[in-house]
Amino acid sequence: MWALLIILLIAWAGLAVFGFVIEGLLWLAIIGVVLFLITLVIGILRARAATEE
């Protein structure tokens, strides 16, 4: 599961960087940042849930 989260985080970060590099794709950068943050929060919440059990 952690491997999937890490792969997703890398993919979203790549999209964000690509969007910032090409100014016409600023919307892609915004989507990349939002998806990165959502994936990070989900990963943290699942890790906390697993340690509480």
C-alpha positions, 0 to 999 in steps of 0.5 A, a space after each residue: 500500500 505504501 508503494 502505491 501512495 509513494 508512486 502517486 505522490 511522485 506522479 502528482 509532484 511531477 504533474 505540478 512541476 510540469 504545469 509550473 514549467 509550462 505556463 499555459 498548463 497552470 491548471 495542471 499544476 494546481 490539480 497536481 498540488 491538490 491531488 498531492 495533498 489529498 494523497 498525503 492526507 489519506 496516507 497519514 490517516 491510514 497510517 494512524 488508523 493502522 497504529 491505533 488498532 
